[in-house]
Amino acid sequence: MSEADDELLPELDLRLTQENLEDLYEHAPCGYCSCLPDGTLVKLNHTLLSWLGYTREELVAHRCLQDLFTMGGRLHYETHCAPLLLLQDHVREISYTLRRKDGTTLPVLMSAVLLRDIDGQPLVVRITLFDITDRRRYEQELLRAKMQAEDQREQLAHANELLLTKNEQLTRTNADLDSFVYTASHDLKQPVTNMAGLFQELKRTVSFHDPEAAGMMGMFEEALQQILATIQGLTEVVQQQREPEQTASDMVELQPFVEDIIRSLQPSEQAATFALDFAAVPALRMPRASLHSMLYNLLSNALKYADPDRAPHIQVSTAQLKDKVVLSVQDNGRGINMERHGAEIFQLFRRFHPGVAGSGVGLYLVNRLVHQAGGRVEVASQVGEGTTFHIYLPQ
């Protein structure tokens, strides 16, 4: 580049700067205007005019700045902003809404500076306006989202309050029901026991000549025993509901514990075999009475529902599964049709082998005790092959 070109550059740059000053003012990305201390408009840039839809001639010297605001904005400007300008010569980022010529509105942030003459008298106010339409929309979205969240929180709190009330009502209802069942079973037990005693005395002292009498007597005795078993089952259900909260958990060594249950269950003449494997988890922390009731019911069912064509073989074992202990009881008995009865297997008084005496309480108790311990029960069964109960308990 020649020296002549270098000499032209400063002049060229200065000329371009001078030419762009007016354009920068007129087409700035914000609105500029100037007004007298009383608000009379004396200058507006093209950006502000395009926002408002007015021509320069319609506003300059004919309208005041406060005329461009909504009614609330005008009151605020005259009572707050204008006095504040006179007091401190500037205001920063005050939110107003401009009224366009077509009646629509535009939200803006206004900053203003008051210039004074050499005598300190107010001369002119220079104003900068920023379009905050997008910001206002975003704020409204945030406010709407906040209100929705508060509504949802209130609805959730109300739902929780209703749920708490329902739970309290259900707890009271269950307590009343348990008291009723316990009282009814206690009151019924003695009369039925008396009936059983009278029936035994009747059998001993009375002779029946009808050949069908013996069968009918047997049916009557079986019905009495069934009633007694049902009453005893109801009593156990209520007692198990009341006791766990008052019973401390013990660390129970499973091998001797299960062996004691087996000895109490198995008559010497019954050729059942047991396989015990507690190597994975030798002991469980649980209320001793609850664990005894669970295993007693599962093992007694395994013997009671043994397949008549083969000797009972029952396996009891433990396993470790992450943070759970799995206690399993497996038999080779009659099995249960899970497709037909799986949904009702733990319901009270449900029995799946009518030919075998029972009250339908045992599995209900097992499931209830496991849930009270914070666990769950899974059942796998095949008719004619046997049943396995997997009890998952927290570590």
KEVO-408664 format. One record per residue (C-alpha): x, y, z; residue in one letter; residue number from 1. Coordinates in steps of 0.1 Angstrom, whole numbers, plus 5000, padded with zeros to 4 digits. Example, Ala and Ser with C-alpha at 12.3 -4.5 7.8 and 13.67 -1.06 7.14 Angstrom:
2
+------+------+------+------+-----+
|    X |    Y |    Z | rest |  nr |
+------+------+------+------+-----+
| 5123 | 4955 | 5078 |    a |   1 |
| 5137 | 4989 | 5071 |    s |   2 |
+------+------+------+------+-----+
! end
This chain:
395
+------+------+------+------+-----+
|    X |    Y |    Z | rest |  nr |
+------+------+------+------+-----+
| 5000 | 5000 | 5000 |    m |   1 |
| 5014 | 5035 | 4990 |    s |   2 |
| 5020 | 5064 | 5013 |    e |   3 |
| 4992 | 5083 | 4996 |    a |   4 |
| 4968 | 5056 | 5006 |    d |   5 |
| 4980 | 5056 | 5042 |    d |   6 |
| 4974 | 5094 | 5043 |    e |   7 |
| 4938 | 5089 | 5032 |    l |   8 |
| 4929 | 5063 | 5058 |    l |   9 |
| 4925 | 5086 | 5088 |    p |  10 |
| 4903 | 5110 | 5069 |    e |  11 |
| 4883 | 5081 | 5054 |    l |  12 |
| 4877 | 5065 | 5089 |    d |  13 |
| 4866 | 5098 | 5103 |    l |  14 |
| 4842 | 5105 | 5075 |    r |  15 |
| 4826 | 5071 | 5079 |    l |  16 |
| 4822 | 5076 | 5117 |    t |  17 |
| 4805 | 5109 | 5112 |    q |  18 |
| 4782 | 5095 | 5086 |    e |  19 |
| 4772 | 5066 | 5108 |    n |  20 |
| 4764 | 5085 | 5140 |    l |  21 |
| 4729 | 5096 | 5129 |    e |  22 |
| 4722 | 5061 | 5114 |    d |  23 |
| 4733 | 5045 | 5147 |    l |  24 |
| 4709 | 5067 | 5166 |    y |  25 |
| 4680 | 5062 | 5142 |    e |  26 |
| 4683 | 5025 | 5138 |    h |  27 |
| 4696 | 5014 | 5172 |    a |  28 |
| 4682 | 4982 | 5186 |    p |  29 |
| 4664 | 5002 | 5213 |    c |  30 |
| 4642 | 5033 | 5213 |    g |  31 |
| 4656 | 5067 | 5219 |    y |  32 |
| 4637 | 5099 | 5226 |    c |  33 |
| 4642 | 5133 | 5242 |    s |  34 |
| 4616 | 5155 | 5259 |    c |  35 |
| 4614 | 5187 | 5278 |    l |  36 |
| 4611 | 5186 | 5317 |    p |  37 |
| 4572 | 5187 | 5313 |    d |  38 |
| 4574 | 5156 | 5290 |    g |  39 |
| 4569 | 5173 | 5256 |    t |  40 |
| 4586 | 5152 | 5230 |    l |  41 |
| 4613 | 5169 | 5210 |    v |  42 |
| 4631 | 5140 | 5193 |    k |  43 |
| 4625 | 5103 | 5186 |    l |  44 |
| 4646 | 5078 | 5167 |    n |  45 |
| 4632 | 5057 | 5139 |    h |  46 |
| 4632 | 5025 | 5160 |    t |  47 |
| 4608 | 5040 | 5185 |    l |  48 |
| 4586 | 5055 | 5158 |    l |  49 |
| 4584 | 5021 | 5141 |    s |  50 |
| 4574 | 5004 | 5174 |    w |  51 |
| 4546 | 5030 | 5180 |    l |  52 |
| 4533 | 5033 | 5145 |    g |  53 |
| 4534 | 5071 | 5145 |    y |  54 |
| 4551 | 5096 | 5122 |    t |  55 |
| 4576 | 5120 | 5137 |    r |  56 |
| 4554 | 5150 | 5129 |    e |  57 |
| 4525 | 5134 | 5149 |    e |  58 |
| 4545 | 5133 | 5181 |    l |  59 |
| 4573 | 5160 | 5181 |    v |  60 |
| 4560 | 5191 | 5199 |    a |  61 |
| 4525 | 5177 | 5199 |    h |  62 |
| 4525 | 5149 | 5224 |    r |  63 |
| 4541 | 5143 | 5258 |    c |  64 |
| 4561 | 5112 | 5268 |    l |  65 |
| 4535 | 5103 | 5294 |    q |  66 |
| 4508 | 5103 | 5267 |    d |  67 |
| 4525 | 5072 | 5253 |    l |  68 |
| 4520 | 5052 | 5285 |    f |  69 |
| 4489 | 5033 | 5296 |    t |  70 |
| 4469 | 5050 | 5323 |    m |  71 |
| 4487 | 5033 | 5351 |    g |  72 |
| 4520 | 5041 | 5336 |    g |  73 |
| 4512 | 5077 | 5332 |    r |  74 |
| 4502 | 5080 | 5369 |    l |  75 |
| 4534 | 5063 | 5379 |    h |  76 |
| 4555 | 5085 | 5357 |    y |  77 |
| 4539 | 5118 | 5370 |    e |  78 |
| 4539 | 5108 | 5407 |    t |  79 |
| 4571 | 5088 | 5410 |    h |  80 |
| 4594 | 5089 | 5380 |    c |  81 |
| 4594 | 5126 | 5372 |    a |  82 |
| 4599 | 5137 | 5408 |    p |  83 |
| 4627 | 5111 | 5411 |    l |  84 |
| 4644 | 5125 | 5380 |    l |  85 |
| 4643 | 5160 | 5395 |    l |  86 |
| 4658 | 5147 | 5427 |    l |  87 |
| 4686 | 5125 | 5414 |    q |  88 |
| 4689 | 5133 | 5376 |    d |  89 |
| 4684 | 5097 | 5365 |    h |  90 |
| 4662 | 5066 | 5368 |    v |  91 |
| 4671 | 5030 | 5358 |    r |  92 |
| 4651 | 5002 | 5343 |    e |  93 |
| 4615 | 5011 | 5352 |    i |  94 |
| 4589 | 4989 | 5336 |    s |  95 |
| 4562 | 5006 | 5315 |    y |  96 |
| 4537 | 4996 | 5288 |    t |  97 |
| 4536 | 5018 | 5257 |    l |  98 |
| 4504 | 5023 | 5237 |    r |  99 |
| 4508 | 5020 | 5200 |    r | 100 |
| 4488 | 5040 | 5175 |    k | 101 |
| 4467 | 5010 | 5166 |    d | 102 |
| 4457 | 5004 | 5203 |    g | 103 |
| 4480 | 4975 | 5210 |    t | 104 |
| 4506 | 4977 | 5237 |    t | 105 |
| 4544 | 4971 | 5240 |    l | 106 |
| 4562 | 4963 | 5273 |    p | 107 |
| 4594 | 4983 | 5278 |    v | 108 |
| 4621 | 4990 | 5303 |    l | 109 |
| 4629 | 5027 | 5305 |    m | 110 |
| 4660 | 5044 | 5317 |    s | 111 |
| 4662 | 5083 | 5317 |    a | 112 |
| 4688 | 5110 | 5324 |    v | 113 |
| 4680 | 5146 | 5332 |    l | 114 |
| 4704 | 5172 | 5317 |    l | 115 |
| 4706 | 5207 | 5333 |    r | 116 |
| 4718 | 5241 | 5319 |    d | 117 |
| 4747 | 5260 | 5334 |    i | 118 |
| 4724 | 5275 | 5360 |    d | 119 |
| 4713 | 5240 | 5372 |    g | 120 |
| 4678 | 5243 | 5357 |    q | 121 |
| 4663 | 5212 | 5341 |    p | 122 |
| 4669 | 5214 | 5303 |    l | 123 |
| 4661 | 5181 | 5286 |    v | 124 |
| 4654 | 5144 | 5295 |    v | 125 |
| 4671 | 5117 | 5274 |    r | 126 |
| 4653 | 5084 | 5274 |    i | 127 |
| 4662 | 5049 | 5264 |    t | 128 |
| 4635 | 5022 | 5259 |    l | 129 |
| 4641 | 4984 | 5256 |    f | 130 |
| 4615 | 4961 | 5241 |    d | 131 |
| 4609 | 4934 | 5267 |    i | 132 |
| 4582 | 4915 | 5250 |    t | 133 |
| 4601 | 4882 | 5250 |    d | 134 |
| 4612 | 4888 | 5285 |    r | 135 |
| 4577 | 4895 | 5297 |    r | 136 |
| 4564 | 4864 | 5279 |    r | 137 |
| 4591 | 4843 | 5296 |    y | 138 |
| 4582 | 4858 | 5330 |    e | 139 |
| 4546 | 4850 | 5324 |    q | 140 |
| 4555 | 4815 | 5315 |    e | 141 |
| 4575 | 4812 | 5346 |    l | 142 |
| 4547 | 4826 | 5367 |    l | 143 |
| 4522 | 4803 | 5350 |    r | 144 |
| 4545 | 4773 | 5357 |    a | 145 |
| 4549 | 4784 | 5393 |    k | 146 |
| 4512 | 4787 | 5398 |    m | 147 |
| 4506 | 4753 | 5382 |    q | 148 |
| 4533 | 4738 | 5405 |    a | 149 |
| 4516 | 4755 | 5435 |    e | 150 |
| 4482 | 4742 | 5424 |    d | 151 |
| 4496 | 4707 | 5420 |    q | 152 |
| 4514 | 4710 | 5453 |    r | 153 |
| 4481 | 4720 | 5470 |    e | 154 |
| 4463 | 4692 | 5453 |    q | 155 |
| 4489 | 4668 | 5464 |    l | 156 |
| 4488 | 4681 | 5499 |    a | 157 |
| 4450 | 4678 | 5499 |    h | 158 |
| 4452 | 4643 | 5484 |    a | 159 |
| 4478 | 4633 | 5511 |    n | 160 |
| 4455 | 4648 | 5538 |    e | 161 |
| 4426 | 4628 | 5524 |    l | 162 |
| 4447 | 4597 | 5523 |    l | 163 |
| 4459 | 4602 | 5558 |    l | 164 |
| 4423 | 4606 | 5570 |    t | 165 |
| 4413 | 4575 | 5550 |    k | 166 |
| 4442 | 4555 | 5565 |    n | 167 |
| 4432 | 4566 | 5600 |    e | 168 |
| 4396 | 4556 | 5594 |    q | 169 |
| 4408 | 4523 | 5579 |    l | 170 |
| 4430 | 4517 | 5609 |    t | 171 |
| 4401 | 4524 | 5633 |    r | 172 |
| 4379 | 4501 | 5612 |    t | 173 |
| 4404 | 4473 | 5612 |    n | 174 |
| 4409 | 4477 | 5650 |    a | 175 |
| 4372 | 4475 | 5655 |    d | 176 |
| 4369 | 4445 | 5632 |    l | 177 |
| 4398 | 4427 | 5649 |    d | 178 |
| 4381 | 4434 | 5683 |    s | 179 |
| 4348 | 4421 | 5670 |    f | 180 |
| 4364 | 4390 | 5655 |    v | 181 |
| 4384 | 4383 | 5686 |    y | 182 |
| 4353 | 4387 | 5708 |    t | 183 |
| 4331 | 4366 | 5685 |    a | 184 |
| 4356 | 4338 | 5682 |    s | 185 |
| 4361 | 4338 | 5720 |    h | 186 |
| 4324 | 4337 | 5727 |    d | 187 |
| 4317 | 4310 | 5701 |    l | 188 |
| 4346 | 4287 | 5711 |    k | 189 |
| 4331 | 4276 | 5745 |    q | 190 |
| 4296 | 4267 | 5731 |    p | 191 |
| 4312 | 4247 | 5703 |    v | 192 |
| 4336 | 4230 | 5726 |    t | 193 |
| 4306 | 4221 | 5748 |    n | 194 |
| 4288 | 4207 | 5717 |    m | 195 |
| 4318 | 4186 | 5709 |    a | 196 |
| 4319 | 4172 | 5745 |    g | 197 |
| 4282 | 4165 | 5744 |    l | 198 |
| 4286 | 4147 | 5711 |    f | 199 |
| 4313 | 4125 | 5725 |    q | 200 |
| 4291 | 4116 | 5755 |    e | 201 |
| 4263 | 4109 | 5731 |    l | 202 |
| 4284 | 4085 | 5711 |    k | 203 |
| 4295 | 4068 | 5743 |    r | 204 |
| 4260 | 4063 | 5758 |    t | 205 |
| 4236 | 4060 | 5729 |    v | 206 |
| 4232 | 4031 | 5706 |    s | 207 |
| 4220 | 4037 | 5670 |    f | 208 |
| 4205 | 4008 | 5650 |    h | 209 |
| 4203 | 4027 | 5617 |    d | 210 |
| 4232 | 4015 | 5595 |    p | 211 |
| 4237 | 4050 | 5581 |    e | 212 |
| 4240 | 4065 | 5616 |    a | 213 |
| 4278 | 4059 | 5618 |    a | 214 |
| 4285 | 4078 | 5587 |    g | 215 |
| 4263 | 4107 | 5597 |    m | 216 |
| 4279 | 4108 | 5632 |    m | 217 |
| 4313 | 4110 | 5615 |    g | 218 |
| 4302 | 4139 | 5593 |    m | 219 |
| 4288 | 4157 | 5623 |    f | 220 |
| 4320 | 4153 | 5642 |    e | 221 |
| 4341 | 4165 | 5612 |    e | 222 |
| 4319 | 4196 | 5610 |    a | 223 |
| 4324 | 4203 | 5647 |    l | 224 |
| 4362 | 4200 | 5643 |    q | 225 |
| 4361 | 4223 | 5613 |    q | 226 |
| 4342 | 4249 | 5632 |    i | 227 |
| 4367 | 4247 | 5661 |    l | 228 |
| 4396 | 4250 | 5636 |    a | 229 |
| 4380 | 4281 | 5620 |    t | 230 |
| 4374 | 4298 | 5653 |    i | 231 |
| 4410 | 4290 | 5664 |    q | 232 |
| 4423 | 4304 | 5630 |    g | 233 |
| 4404 | 4337 | 5635 |    l | 234 |
| 4418 | 4340 | 5670 |    t | 235 |
| 4453 | 4335 | 5657 |    e | 236 |
| 4448 | 4361 | 5629 |    v | 237 |
| 4438 | 4388 | 5654 |    v | 238 |
| 4466 | 4378 | 5679 |    q | 239 |
| 4492 | 4380 | 5652 |    q | 240 |
| 4479 | 4415 | 5642 |    q | 241 |
| 4483 | 4428 | 5677 |    r | 242 |
| 4515 | 4412 | 5688 |    e | 243 |
| 4543 | 4422 | 5663 |    p | 244 |
| 4545 | 4458 | 5674 |    e | 245 |
| 4551 | 4446 | 5710 |    q | 246 |
| 4575 | 4418 | 5701 |    t | 247 |
| 4613 | 4424 | 5698 |    a | 248 |
| 4632 | 4409 | 5670 |    s | 249 |
| 4657 | 4382 | 5678 |    d | 250 |
| 4686 | 4367 | 5659 |    m | 251 |
| 4673 | 4332 | 5654 |    v | 252 |
| 4696 | 4303 | 5645 |    e | 253 |
| 4677 | 4285 | 5618 |    l | 254 |
| 4690 | 4250 | 5620 |    q | 255 |
| 4679 | 4241 | 5656 |    p | 256 |
| 4648 | 4263 | 5652 |    f | 257 |
| 4635 | 4245 | 5622 |    v | 258 |
| 4644 | 4211 | 5637 |    e | 259 |
| 4623 | 4218 | 5667 |    d | 260 |
| 4593 | 4227 | 5645 |    i | 261 |
| 4598 | 4195 | 5625 |    i | 262 |
| 4598 | 4174 | 5657 |    r | 263 |
| 4566 | 4190 | 5669 |    s | 264 |
| 4549 | 4183 | 5635 |    l | 265 |
| 4560 | 4149 | 5624 |    q | 266 |
| 4545 | 4118 | 5639 |    p | 267 |
| 4570 | 4090 | 5643 |    s | 268 |
| 4550 | 4068 | 5619 |    e | 269 |
| 4550 | 4093 | 5590 |    q | 270 |
| 4578 | 4086 | 5566 |    a | 271 |
| 4586 | 4122 | 5556 |    a | 272 |
| 4622 | 4133 | 5549 |    t | 273 |
| 4636 | 4169 | 5553 |    f | 274 |
| 4666 | 4185 | 5538 |    a | 275 |
| 4678 | 4217 | 5556 |    l | 276 |
| 4704 | 4240 | 5541 |    d | 277 |
| 4711 | 4273 | 5559 |    f | 278 |
| 4748 | 4277 | 5548 |    a | 279 |
| 4741 | 4309 | 5529 |    a | 280 |
| 4722 | 4326 | 5558 |    v | 281 |
| 4725 | 4307 | 5590 |    p | 282 |
| 4704 | 4331 | 5611 |    a | 283 |
| 4675 | 4356 | 5607 |    l | 284 |
| 4667 | 4387 | 5627 |    r | 285 |
| 4629 | 4385 | 5633 |    m | 286 |
| 4604 | 4381 | 5661 |    p | 287 |
| 4607 | 4345 | 5671 |    r | 288 |
| 4569 | 4340 | 5674 |    a | 289 |
| 4563 | 4354 | 5639 |    s | 290 |
| 4591 | 4332 | 5623 |    l | 291 |
| 4577 | 4302 | 5642 |    h | 292 |
| 4542 | 4308 | 5629 |    s | 293 |
| 4554 | 4313 | 5593 |    m | 294 |
| 4575 | 4281 | 5592 |    l | 295 |
| 4550 | 4260 | 5612 |    y | 296 |
| 4522 | 4268 | 5588 |    n | 297 |
| 4543 | 4262 | 5557 |    l | 298 |
| 4558 | 4229 | 5570 |    l | 299 |
| 4524 | 4216 | 5583 |    s | 300 |
| 4508 | 4224 | 5550 |    n | 301 |
| 4537 | 4205 | 5532 |    a | 302 |
| 4528 | 4174 | 5553 |    l | 303 |
| 4491 | 4179 | 5552 |    k | 304 |
| 4489 | 4182 | 5514 |    y | 305 |
| 4514 | 4155 | 5506 |    a | 306 |
| 4508 | 4134 | 5475 |    d | 307 |
| 4493 | 4101 | 5486 |    p | 308 |
| 4513 | 4082 | 5460 |    d | 309 |
| 4548 | 4092 | 5474 |    r | 310 |
| 4565 | 4099 | 5507 |    a | 311 |
| 4568 | 4136 | 5516 |    p | 312 |
| 4601 | 4152 | 5509 |    h | 313 |
| 4605 | 4188 | 5521 |    i | 314 |
| 4635 | 4212 | 5516 |    q | 315 |
| 4641 | 4243 | 5536 |    v | 316 |
| 4669 | 4266 | 5526 |    s | 317 |
| 4682 | 4302 | 5526 |    t | 318 |
| 4700 | 4323 | 5500 |    a | 319 |
| 4714 | 4358 | 5498 |    q | 320 |
| 4701 | 4380 | 5470 |    l | 321 |
| 4716 | 4415 | 5471 |    k | 322 |
| 4700 | 4432 | 5501 |    d | 323 |
| 4674 | 4405 | 5506 |    k | 324 |
| 4674 | 4371 | 5524 |    v | 325 |
| 4654 | 4344 | 5506 |    v | 326 |
| 4639 | 4317 | 5528 |    l | 327 |
| 4625 | 4289 | 5507 |    s | 328 |
| 4602 | 4259 | 5516 |    v | 329 |
| 4598 | 4233 | 5488 |    q | 330 |
| 4577 | 4202 | 5489 |    d | 331 |
| 4568 | 4174 | 5465 |    n | 332 |
| 4531 | 4174 | 5474 |    g | 333 |
| 4498 | 4177 | 5455 |    r | 334 |
| 4506 | 4212 | 5441 |    g | 335 |
| 4482 | 4241 | 5434 |    i | 336 |
| 4467 | 4251 | 5401 |    n | 337 |
| 4483 | 4286 | 5400 |    m | 338 |
| 4465 | 4296 | 5368 |    e | 339 |
| 4432 | 4290 | 5385 |    r | 340 |
| 4439 | 4299 | 5421 |    h | 341 |
| 4471 | 4321 | 5420 |    g | 342 |
| 4452 | 4354 | 5426 |    a | 343 |
| 4435 | 4341 | 5458 |    e | 344 |
| 4462 | 4319 | 5473 |    i | 345 |
| 4467 | 4342 | 5503 |    f | 346 |
| 4431 | 4351 | 5509 |    q | 347 |
| 4414 | 4342 | 5541 |    l | 348 |
| 4395 | 4309 | 5542 |    f | 349 |
| 4405 | 4299 | 5507 |    r | 350 |
| 4411 | 4261 | 5504 |    r | 351 |
| 4422 | 4244 | 5472 |    f | 352 |
| 4420 | 4207 | 5482 |    h | 353 |
| 4385 | 4200 | 5496 |    p | 354 |
| 4394 | 4164 | 5504 |    g | 355 |
| 4419 | 4175 | 5530 |    v | 356 |
| 4408 | 4190 | 5563 |    a | 357 |
| 4419 | 4226 | 5569 |    g | 358 |
| 4406 | 4261 | 5578 |    s | 359 |
| 4421 | 4282 | 5550 |    g | 360 |
| 4439 | 4305 | 5575 |    v | 361 |
| 4476 | 4293 | 5574 |    g | 362 |
| 4487 | 4309 | 5541 |    l | 363 |
| 4469 | 4341 | 5550 |    y | 364 |
| 4488 | 4343 | 5582 |    l | 365 |
| 4521 | 4336 | 5565 |    v | 366 |
| 4516 | 4364 | 5540 |    n | 367 |
| 4505 | 4388 | 5566 |    r | 368 |
| 4535 | 4381 | 5589 |    l | 369 |
| 4559 | 4384 | 5560 |    v | 370 |
| 4544 | 4418 | 5550 |    h | 371 |
| 4546 | 4430 | 5586 |    q | 372 |
| 4583 | 4421 | 5585 |    a | 373 |
| 4588 | 4443 | 5553 |    g | 374 |
| 4591 | 4414 | 5529 |    g | 375 |
| 4571 | 4395 | 5502 |    r | 376 |
| 4561 | 4360 | 5493 |    v | 377 |
| 4564 | 4343 | 5459 |    e | 378 |
| 4548 | 4310 | 5450 |    v | 379 |
| 4557 | 4285 | 5423 |    a | 380 |
| 4536 | 4254 | 5420 |    s | 381 |
| 4527 | 4226 | 5396 |    q | 382 |
| 4498 | 4202 | 5402 |    v | 383 |
| 4511 | 4167 | 5409 |    g | 384 |
| 4547 | 4179 | 5414 |    e | 385 |
| 4548 | 4202 | 5444 |    g | 386 |
| 4550 | 4238 | 5457 |    t | 387 |
| 4578 | 4261 | 5465 |    t | 388 |
| 4574 | 4292 | 5487 |    f | 389 |
| 4601 | 4319 | 5484 |    h | 390 |
| 4600 | 4344 | 5513 |    i | 391 |
| 4620 | 4376 | 5506 |    y | 392 |
| 4630 | 4394 | 5538 |    l | 393 |
| 4650 | 4426 | 5542 |    p | 394 |
| 4686 | 4421 | 5554 |    q | 395 |
+------+------+------+------+-----+
! end
